[in-house]
């Protein structure tokens, strides 16, 4: 079962142990790379002495607004590392306004575990908020404009390949199939017909649900309700080599951005 969108999983234990990282070092590298690319580095909270940061870059005139998040689960390191690699390579085009939250769970990241230090799954906390991290994130989001596209970077220790969720209630032109095809040369695509108990076709899930009926909200549902009408949660398989997972996420992000910007 996918853990990004599905029920919080207390009954199972991941067989993949994520490496523990020093979040302050990663945050310093993210901040330096972002500053070099003309981003503003904002601090919107603090956890165990580590800042919760947002990287924003806006340009004069109307531009597509693109949101990117990673690191909400501390045992999913490929997302923050992919954001770092994209920043360091100058991949974020100046023809868009960018709003990036690259490491939403530094306490979990330092421990190599899914939850925060208090044992809260942050990606189930966006409705009845318990955690300081999500509370701070929601307050930051409330100060931002709506997004034309949101991308949430995740990993799944049960997956046999890459897959993604599309939330597209207005039936805008889909980015899902091109993202899958961009990833395919780099990483196997999960062939399962059911992922997280939901139908999947060639690595793509398009769940239909009423947010009001969901007791626990992941970030993607909160974004759908309050900030965007087009979002993708992209998932790499945690059992694959870390470098391969980073490259897969980079390919998915760059493809979605290229198609959005035309």
N, C-alpha and C positions, 0 to 999 in steps of 0.2 A: 504494500500500500504506500502510495506517495505520502510524504509527510508535509509537503508544502500546502496542499489544499485539503487533504483529507482529515479525518478525526485525529486529535492528538493521540500519540501512540505510547501509552504507558505500559502496555502488556508485553511489548517486544523490546529487545535490546539489540542495537546495531552490532553486526559482526565486523564492521569496519571502524577501526579506531582512527579518528582524525588526529593529525599532529597538533600539538599545542603550539601556539604562536605567542609572541610578545606583542600585544596590541599597540602599545605606545610606539614601538618601532615601525610597525606598519602604518599607523596614523601619521607619523612623521614623514614617511616616504610618500604617502598619498598627498599630504599637504604640500610638500615640496614640489611634487610633480604637477599638482593642480595649479599652484602659484606660477610655475614656469609657463603654464599654458593659458594664463590670464584668468583663472578662476578665482573667485572669492572663497575663502575658507571660513565658514561660520561654525561656531560652537553652540549647540542648542541644548546641551545637557552634559552630565558627567557621571561616570560609573567607575567606582574603585580607582579614582584618580585619573581615569582616561576620558578624554572628551568624546562626546557624540558629535560628529562633524557632518556638515553638509557642504558640498562643493557646488557653487552656482556661477554661471556665466551668462550674462544677458547682453544683447547687442541692441543698437538703436533700430527702431522700426519693427514691424510685425514679423515674427519668426515662429516656426513650430516650437512648441514647448515640450521637451522630452525629459522624462523622469526615469531615473535608474536607481535601484536599491540592491544591496547585497549584505551578506553577513548577518542576517537576522537569526540564523541558527549557527551556533559556534562550532559545530562539527561539519560545516560546509565551507571550507576555505577557498575553493576555486573561485567563488564569486568576487570577494574582495581582491584577490590576486589578479583576476581578469580586469577589474576596474583599474588597478594600478598599472597593468601592462598597457591598457588602452590609453591611459593618461600619458605614460612615459613615451609612447609612440606618436602622440599628437593626433589620435584617431577621432577626437570629438570635434566635429565640424563647427566652424564659426557661423554657419547658416542656420543654426538652431539656438534656442535658449535652453540651457542645461540646468537641471536640478538633480544632484546625485547625493545619495546617502550611502556611502561605501562600506560602512561597518556598523550595523545597528545593534550588535550584541558583543561588545568587546570583552565582557566578563566570560561569556561562553566561549569566545574565540581563544582566550588565554588558557582555558581548561580543555579545549577540544571536545566540548559537550554541547548538546543541542540547546539546552535551556540557559537562562541567565543564572546568576549566582544564587538567587532565591528559588530556583527550580521552576520558574515560570517559562512556558513555551511562548515566546513573544509573538510568534505567528499564529497564535490563537487568542490574542489579548486585545484585539482592536474593537471589541464591542463593550464588554464589561471590564474596563481596563484595571489591571492590578499593578503593572510594573511601571517603574519610573522611566524606563527606556521608551516604552510605547506612549506614555503620557507626554513625554517631551517631544517625541516624534509627531504626535497628533497636533500639538500646539505649533510646531514648526510648519507642518503642512497647512494649517489654517491660515498662515500668513502668505501662502504661495498662490499663484493663479492656477487655474485648471490646466491639465496636461493634454496634449494631443496624443501622446503615447506614453505608456508606463511599462517598464521592463523590470521584473523582479528575478534576480539570479539565485538559483537554488541547486541543491544536490539531493540525491535519493539513494540511500544505501541498499535498497531492495531492487533498484532498476537494473535491467540488463542492457540498457543503452540510453541514449539521449531521448528526451521527449519534452513536450511543452503543453501548457494550457493556454487557450485563447478565450478571453472574455471580451465579447464584441456584440453587445446587445443591439446596436444600431446597424449591424451587418455592413460595416465599412469594408473596403477592399482588404482581404486577408493578407497577412504577412507570414502566416504559419507555414505553408508549404515551401516558400523560398527559404525560410530559416532552416527548415529540416534539410533541404537539399544542400544548403551551404555547410551544414555540419556533417553531412553524411561522409565526405571523404576523410574527415578527421576523427570520427567517433561513430560506432555502431548506433543505429536507431532502434529503440525498444520496439519489438514487433508484437508485443502483447495486445490482445484484443480487449482486455480489461486491465486498467491501471487505476488503483485507488477505488476499485469497485465500479468504475465508470467506463463506458465504451471508449475505446481508443482506435484510431485508424492511422496506421503508418506513423505512429509517434505523436499524434495530435489528439488532444482532448478538448472538446467544446462543451463544457458542462452548462446546463440550464438549471437555474435555481432562483428562488426568491430570497434575497438577503435577509428579509425580515424573519424568515423561517429558520435561519441558521443561528444556533445558540452561540457558537464560537466563530469569530471572524478572523480570518487571516488578513494580512496587509492588502492583498489583492481585492478582497471584497470591500474593505474600507475605501480603497481608492476608487472602485467602481461606483460606490454610493456617493462619494463626496468630491472626486477630483478628475475622473477620466471616464471615457466610454470605450477605450481600447487599451487592453493590457495583455501582457504575455508573462506567464511564469515559466521560466525555462529551467530544465532539470538535467544535470549530468549524473552519470552513475558513479557513486562514491568508490566503488571497487576498482575503477580504472585508474591508471597513473595520473597523478595530479597535473602534470604538465599537459597531458592530453585533454583533461577536463577544462583547463584554462583556455586552451586553444578552441575548444568547442564553444564555450561561452562567448569568446571574442568573435567568432564567426557568426553566431546567432545575433549578437548585438549589432555588429557592423552591417549585417544584411538588413535588419529591421530599420536601422537608421538610414541607410542608403535609399531604401524604398520609400521611406517616409519623406525624405528631403527631395526625392526625385532626381 
